[in-house]
Amino acid sequence: MLLAIEKKVLAESERFTFQDLRAYYATLHKQLHSELPDLHTNPATTAKVYDRNREVKGSAP
């Protein structure tokens, strides 16, 4: 990460963790193909863990 920032491949504001990459891929794949990729045997697991397009309703205190 530091080397990519140093070589100007990434801006400091574009930091990410490697855990973000799989979720990013799943979200991008869904946008392009209208379905989530096969990252798990059970598609529900992929949707639960990696789908970043869904809205989660919560209660505010």
Biopython code that builds the backbone (N, CA, C, O; Angstrom):
import numpy as np
from Bio.PDB.StructureBuilder import StructureBuilder

atoms = [
    (1, "MET", "N", (0.834, -1.176, 0.000)),
    (1, "MET", "CA", (0.000, 0.000, 0.000)),
    (1, "MET", "C", (0.884, 1.247, 0.000)),
    (1, "MET", "O", (0.671, 2.166, -0.790)),
    (2, "LEU", "N", (1.868, 1.271, 0.881)),
    (2, "LEU", "CA", (2.732, 2.450, 0.967)),
    (2, "LEU", "C", (3.516, 2.669, -0.323)),
    (2, "LEU", "O", (3.709, 3.806, -0.754)),
    (3, "LEU", "N", (3.965, 1.578, -0.936)),
    (3, "LEU", "CA", (4.697, 1.691, -2.195)),
    (3, "LEU", "C", (3.800, 2.234, -3.306)),
    (3, "LEU", "O", (4.244, 3.048, -4.115)),
    (4, "ALA", "N", (2.558, 1.796, -3.351)),
    (4, "ALA", "CA", (1.613, 2.292, -4.363)),
    (4, "ALA", "C", (1.344, 3.782, -4.172)),
    (4, "ALA", "O", (1.234, 4.520, -5.150)),
    (5, "ILE", "N", (1.239, 4.226, -2.935)),
    (5, "ILE", "CA", (1.030, 5.653, -2.655)),
    (5, "ILE", "C", (2.291, 6.436, -3.028)),
    (5, "ILE", "O", (2.212, 7.516, -3.614)),
    (6, "GLU", "N", (3.450, 5.879, -2.682)),
    (6, "GLU", "CA", (4.716, 6.544, -2.994)),
    (6, "GLU", "C", (4.915, 6.691, -4.505)),
    (6, "GLU", "O", (5.425, 7.714, -4.962)),
    (7, "LYS", "N", (4.519, 5.685, -5.278)),
    (7, "LYS", "CA", (4.674, 5.728, -6.737)),
    (7, "LYS", "C", (3.501, 6.407, -7.428)),
    (7, "LYS", "O", (3.411, 6.402, -8.656)),
    (8, "LYS", "N", (2.605, 6.991, -6.641)),
    (8, "LYS", "CA", (1.449, 7.744, -7.155)),
    (8, "LYS", "C", (0.448, 6.862, -7.914)),
    (8, "LYS", "O", (-0.295, 7.353, -8.764)),
    (9, "VAL", "N", (0.433, 5.578, -7.606)),
    (9, "VAL", "CA", (-0.564, 4.681, -8.186)),
    (9, "VAL", "C", (-1.890, 4.878, -7.454)),
    (9, "VAL", "O", (-2.959, 4.822, -8.061)),
    (10, "LEU", "N", (-1.809, 5.108, -6.155)),
    (10, "LEU", "CA", (-2.973, 5.406, -5.317)),
    (10, "LEU", "C", (-2.753, 6.729, -4.611)),
    (10, "LEU", "O", (-1.629, 7.076, -4.246)),
    (11, "ALA", "N", (-3.827, 7.456, -4.425)),
    (11, "ALA", "CA", (-3.757, 8.668, -3.607)),
    (11, "ALA", "C", (-3.915, 8.260, -2.145)),
    (11, "ALA", "O", (-4.481, 7.208, -1.850)),
    (12, "GLU", "N", (-3.427, 9.072, -1.251)),
    (12, "GLU", "CA", (-3.549, 8.793, 0.185)),
    (12, "GLU", "C", (-5.005, 8.581, 0.576)),
    (12, "GLU", "O", (-5.304, 7.773, 1.455)),
    (13, "SER", "N", (-5.909, 9.305, -0.076)),
    (13, "SER", "CA", (-7.337, 9.199, 0.248)),
    (13, "SER", "C", (-7.963, 7.904, -0.272)),
    (13, "SER", "O", (-9.107, 7.602, 0.069)),
    (14, "GLU", "N", (-7.245, 7.136, -1.086)),
    (14, "GLU", "CA", (-7.779, 5.904, -1.665)),
    (14, "GLU", "C", (-7.336, 4.649, -0.917)),
    (14, "GLU", "O", (-7.364, 3.550, -1.471)),
    (15, "ARG", "N", (-6.936, 4.810, 0.318)),
    (15, "ARG", "CA", (-6.500, 3.657, 1.109)),
    (15, "ARG", "C", (-7.619, 2.636, 1.221)),
    (15, "ARG", "O", (-8.796, 2.995, 1.252)),
    (16, "PHE", "N", (-7.260, 1.397, 1.279)),
    (16, "PHE", "CA", (-8.230, 0.322, 1.442)),
    (16, "PHE", "C", (-7.551, -0.833, 2.156)),
    (16, "PHE", "O", (-6.326, -0.874, 2.264)),
    (17, "THR", "N", (-8.339, -1.757, 2.635)),
    (17, "THR", "CA", (-7.794, -2.986, 3.184)),
    (17, "THR", "C", (-8.018, -4.087, 2.159)),
    (17, "THR", "O", (-8.886, -3.970, 1.294)),
    (18, "PHE", "N", (-7.256, -5.131, 2.254)),
    (18, "PHE", "CA", (-7.389, -6.207, 1.284)),
    (18, "PHE", "C", (-8.719, -6.933, 1.430)),
    (18, "PHE", "O", (-9.176, -7.576, 0.484)),
    (19, "GLN", "N", (-9.348, -6.842, 2.599)),
    (19, "GLN", "CA", (-10.682, -7.407, 2.770)),
    (19, "GLN", "C", (-11.683, -6.664, 1.896)),
    (19, "GLN", "O", (-12.691, -7.241, 1.487)),
    (20, "ASP", "N", (-11.421, -5.396, 1.605)),
    (20, "ASP", "CA", (-12.318, -4.597, 0.772)),
    (20, "ASP", "C", (-12.320, -5.054, -0.687)),
    (20, "ASP", "O", (-13.310, -4.849, -1.388)),
    (21, "LEU", "N", (-11.246, -5.661, -1.152)),
    (21, "LEU", "CA", (-11.126, -6.017, -2.566)),
    (21, "LEU", "C", (-12.188, -7.010, -3.013)),
    (21, "LEU", "O", (-12.769, -6.859, -4.088)),
    (22, "ARG", "N", (-12.441, -8.018, -2.200)),
    (22, "ARG", "CA", (-13.431, -9.026, -2.581)),
    (22, "ARG", "C", (-14.828, -8.420, -2.623)),
    (22, "ARG", "O", (-15.606, -8.721, -3.529)),
    (23, "ALA", "N", (-15.151, -7.575, -1.662)),
    (23, "ALA", "CA", (-16.452, -6.905, -1.658)),
    (23, "ALA", "C", (-16.559, -5.943, -2.842)),
    (23, "ALA", "O", (-17.617, -5.837, -3.462)),
    (24, "TYR", "N", (-15.479, -5.250, -3.152)),
    (24, "TYR", "CA", (-15.476, -4.347, -4.306)),
    (24, "TYR", "C", (-15.718, -5.131, -5.593)),
    (24, "TYR", "O", (-16.515, -4.723, -6.438)),
    (25, "TYR", "N", (-15.023, -6.260, -5.734)),
    (25, "TYR", "CA", (-15.214, -7.095, -6.921)),
    (25, "TYR", "C", (-16.661, -7.572, -7.028)),
    (25, "TYR", "O", (-17.252, -7.524, -8.106)),
    (26, "ALA", "N", (-17.228, -8.030, -5.925)),
    (26, "ALA", "CA", (-18.610, -8.525, -5.943)),
    (26, "ALA", "C", (-19.579, -7.417, -6.335)),
    (26, "ALA", "O", (-20.497, -7.646, -7.123)),
    (27, "THR", "N", (-19.385, -6.230, -5.798)),
    (27, "THR", "CA", (-20.256, -5.099, -6.109)),
    (27, "THR", "C", (-20.124, -4.696, -7.577)),
    (27, "THR", "O", (-21.129, -4.460, -8.248)),
    (28, "LEU", "N", (-18.902, -4.617, -8.074)),
    (28, "LEU", "CA", (-18.671, -4.253, -9.474)),
    (28, "LEU", "C", (-19.247, -5.313, -10.412)),
    (28, "LEU", "O", (-19.855, -4.981, -11.429)),
    (29, "HIS", "N", (-19.057, -6.571, -10.073)),
    (29, "HIS", "CA", (-19.592, -7.668, -10.890)),
    (29, "HIS", "C", (-21.116, -7.587, -10.951)),
    (29, "HIS", "O", (-21.709, -7.800, -12.008)),
    (30, "LYS", "N", (-21.743, -7.280, -9.825)),
    (30, "LYS", "CA", (-23.205, -7.173, -9.797)),
    (30, "LYS", "C", (-23.677, -5.997, -10.660)),
    (30, "LYS", "O", (-24.691, -6.107, -11.349)),
    (31, "GLN", "N", (-22.960, -4.889, -10.628)),
    (31, "GLN", "CA", (-23.336, -3.735, -11.442)),
    (31, "GLN", "C", (-23.219, -4.046, -12.934)),
    (31, "GLN", "O", (-24.049, -3.600, -13.726)),
    (32, "LEU", "N", (-22.209, -4.798, -13.317)),
    (32, "LEU", "CA", (-21.973, -5.105, -14.727)),
    (32, "LEU", "C", (-22.835, -6.250, -15.254)),
    (32, "LEU", "O", (-23.246, -6.237, -16.414)),
    (33, "HIS", "N", (-23.109, -7.244, -14.401)),
    (33, "HIS", "CA", (-23.786, -8.460, -14.855)),
    (33, "HIS", "C", (-25.147, -8.686, -14.207)),
    (33, "HIS", "O", (-25.800, -9.691, -14.491)),
    (34, "SER", "N", (-25.582, -7.789, -13.358)),
    (34, "SER", "CA", (-26.879, -7.868, -12.669)),
    (34, "SER", "C", (-27.024, -9.092, -11.771)),
    (34, "SER", "O", (-28.143, -9.495, -11.453)),
    (35, "GLU", "N", (-25.921, -9.679, -11.365)),
    (35, "GLU", "CA", (-25.950, -10.778, -10.400)),
    (35, "GLU", "C", (-24.603, -10.852, -9.697)),
    (35, "GLU", "O", (-23.580, -10.423, -10.230)),
    (36, "LEU", "N", (-24.625, -11.399, -8.503)),
    (36, "LEU", "CA", (-23.388, -11.533, -7.751)),
    (36, "LEU", "C", (-22.555, -12.686, -8.312)),
    (36, "LEU", "O", (-23.113, -13.648, -8.838)),
    (37, "PRO", "N", (-21.230, -12.600, -8.206)),
    (37, "PRO", "CA", (-20.383, -13.696, -8.680)),
    (37, "PRO", "C", (-20.468, -14.901, -7.741)),
    (37, "PRO", "O", (-20.973, -14.785, -6.624)),
    (38, "ASP", "N", (-19.983, -16.040, -8.187)),
    (38, "ASP", "CA", (-19.981, -17.258, -7.376)),
    (38, "ASP", "C", (-18.742, -17.282, -6.483)),
    (38, "ASP", "O", (-17.745, -17.923, -6.815)),
    (39, "LEU", "N", (-18.807, -16.591, -5.362)),
    (39, "LEU", "CA", (-17.682, -16.569, -4.432)),
    (39, "LEU", "C", (-17.806, -17.650, -3.373)),
    (39, "LEU", "O", (-16.813, -18.030, -2.753)),
    (40, "HIS", "N", (-19.018, -18.150, -3.161)),
    (40, "HIS", "CA", (-19.273, -19.195, -2.177)),
    (40, "HIS", "C", (-20.173, -20.248, -2.803)),
    (40, "HIS", "O", (-20.849, -19.983, -3.797)),
    (41, "THR", "N", (-20.182, -21.424, -2.230)),
    (41, "THR", "CA", (-21.060, -22.487, -2.711)),
    (41, "THR", "C", (-22.514, -22.072, -2.584)),
    (41, "THR", "O", (-23.328, -22.352, -3.464)),
    (42, "ASN", "N", (-22.833, -21.408, -1.492)),
    (42, "ASN", "CA", (-24.192, -20.944, -1.248)),
    (42, "ASN", "C", (-24.288, -19.470, -1.660)),
    (42, "ASN", "O", (-23.637, -18.630, -1.040)),
    (43, "PRO", "N", (-25.077, -19.131, -2.684)),
    (43, "PRO", "CA", (-25.206, -17.737, -3.126)),
    (43, "PRO", "C", (-25.716, -16.798, -2.031)),
    (43, "PRO", "O", (-25.415, -15.605, -2.052)),
    (44, "ALA", "N", (-26.480, -17.324, -1.084)),
    (44, "ALA", "CA", (-26.979, -16.486, 0.010)),
    (44, "ALA", "C", (-25.827, -15.975, 0.871)),
    (44, "ALA", "O", (-25.889, -14.864, 1.400)),
    (45, "THR", "N", (-24.789, -16.774, 1.011)),
    (45, "THR", "CA", (-23.617, -16.345, 1.782)),
    (45, "THR", "C", (-22.931, -15.180, 1.083)),
    (45, "THR", "O", (-22.557, -14.200, 1.727)),
    (46, "THR", "N", (-22.764, -15.283, -0.223)),
    (46, "THR", "CA", (-22.156, -14.190, -0.988)),
    (46, "THR", "C", (-22.983, -12.924, -0.839)),
    (46, "THR", "O", (-22.430, -11.846, -0.620)),
    (47, "ALA", "N", (-24.297, -13.038, -0.954)),
    (47, "ALA", "CA", (-25.171, -11.867, -0.838)),
    (47, "ALA", "C", (-25.088, -11.260, 0.555)),
    (47, "ALA", "O", (-25.062, -10.038, 0.700)),
    (48, "LYS", "N", (-25.047, -12.098, 1.568)),
    (48, "LYS", "CA", (-25.018, -11.613, 2.953)),
    (48, "LYS", "C", (-23.701, -10.908, 3.274)),
    (48, "LYS", "O", (-23.692, -9.875, 3.945)),
    (49, "VAL", "N", (-22.602, -11.460, 2.800)),
    (49, "VAL", "CA", (-21.282, -10.964, 3.191)),
    (49, "VAL", "C", (-20.751, -9.865, 2.277)),
    (49, "VAL", "O", (-20.153, -8.902, 2.758)),
    (50, "TYR", "N", (-20.957, -9.992, 0.962)),
    (50, "TYR", "CA", (-20.263, -9.121, 0.018)),
    (50, "TYR", "C", (-21.116, -8.102, -0.714)),
    (50, "TYR", "O", (-20.567, -7.198, -1.343)),
    (51, "ASP", "N", (-22.426, -8.210, -0.660)),
    (51, "ASP", "CA", (-23.270, -7.275, -1.408)),
    (51, "ASP", "C", (-23.294, -5.926, -0.708)),
    (51, "ASP", "O", (-23.917, -5.783, 0.345)),
    (52, "ARG", "N", (-22.621, -4.937, -1.283)),
    (52, "ARG", "CA", (-22.542, -3.599, -0.685)),
    (52, "ARG", "C", (-23.607, -2.654, -1.240)),
    (52, "ARG", "O", (-23.624, -1.475, -0.889)),
    (53, "ASN", "N", (-24.493, -3.152, -2.098)),
    (53, "ASN", "CA", (-25.538, -2.316, -2.681)),
    (53, "ASN", "C", (-26.810, -2.271, -1.855)),
    (53, "ASN", "O", (-27.644, -1.386, -2.045)),
    (54, "ARG", "N", (-26.965, -3.206, -0.951)),
    (54, "ARG", "CA", (-28.211, -3.256, -0.188)),
    (54, "ARG", "C", (-28.209, -2.200, 0.907)),
    (54, "ARG", "O", (-27.154, -1.787, 1.390)),
    (55, "GLU", "N", (-29.391, -1.775, 1.284)),
    (55, "GLU", "CA", (-29.538, -0.803, 2.355)),
    (55, "GLU", "C", (-29.925, -1.538, 3.624)),
    (55, "GLU", "O", (-30.772, -2.432, 3.605)),
    (56, "VAL", "N", (-29.311, -1.163, 4.706)),
    (56, "VAL", "CA", (-29.615, -1.772, 5.992)),
    (56, "VAL", "C", (-30.371, -0.755, 6.819)),
    (56, "VAL", "O", (-29.881, 0.346, 7.068)),
    (57, "LYS", "N", (-31.571, -1.129, 7.243)),
    (57, "LYS", "CA", (-32.365, -0.222, 8.059)),
    (57, "LYS", "C", (-32.026, -0.449, 9.523)),
    (57, "LYS", "O", (-31.987, -1.583, 10.000)),
    (58, "GLY", "N", (-31.790, 0.617, 10.204)),
    (58, "GLY", "CA", (-31.470, 0.533, 11.622)),
    (58, "GLY", "C", (-32.244, 1.587, 12.378)),
    (58, "GLY", "O", (-32.851, 2.483, 11.791)),
    (59, "SER", "N", (-32.213, 1.467, 13.668)),
    (59, "SER", "CA", (-32.911, 2.459, 14.478)),
    (59, "SER", "C", (-31.892, 3.413, 15.087)),
    (59, "SER", "O", (-30.872, 2.990, 15.631)),
    (60, "ALA", "N", (-32.177, 4.670, 14.991)),
    (60, "ALA", "CA", (-31.301, 5.689, 15.568)),
    (60, "ALA", "C", (-31.668, 5.875, 17.034)),
    (60, "ALA", "O", (-32.846, 5.838, 17.391)),
    (61, "PRO", "N", (-30.681, 6.072, 17.869)),
    (61, "PRO", "CA", (-30.986, 6.276, 19.305)),
    (61, "PRO", "C", (-31.661, 7.599, 19.566)),
    (61, "PRO", "O", (-31.978, 7.915, 20.712)),
]
sb = StructureBuilder()
sb.init_structure("model")
sb.init_model(0)
sb.init_chain("A")
sb.init_seg("    ")
for serial, (resi, resn, name, xyz) in enumerate(atoms, 1):
    if name == "N":
        sb.init_residue(resn, " ", resi, " ")
    sb.init_atom(name, np.array(xyz, "f"), 0.0, 1.0, " ", f" {name:<3s}", serial, name[0])
structure = sb.get_structure()
